[in-house]
Amino acid sequence: DAEGIIFVRNTTEAINLVAHAWGIRNLKEGGEVVVATMEHHSNFLPWFKVASITGSRVRVVDEDDSGILRYDLLEEVVTG
């Protein structure tokens, strides 16, 4: 569907677009976004901004000493 394709300059612009277009419309007070500490900094800031606007919160999952996502922690922070 050509109407569903959006061209952006880079990943940072794409993340900002998703966070602000989808996040502000769909995240509500008490909602959560889960990100990993290994994410690029440009994936944190838009979600924290959207969380402050919507009353939702950002949950961060750590990685182990090998740089592998802690799936045990992921199961703890995903609440719904």
Secondary structure, 3 states (H helix, E strand, C coil): CHHHCCCCCCHHHHHHHHHHHHHHHHCCCCCEEEEECCCCHHHCHHHHHHHHHHCCEEEEECECCCCCECHHHHHHHCCC
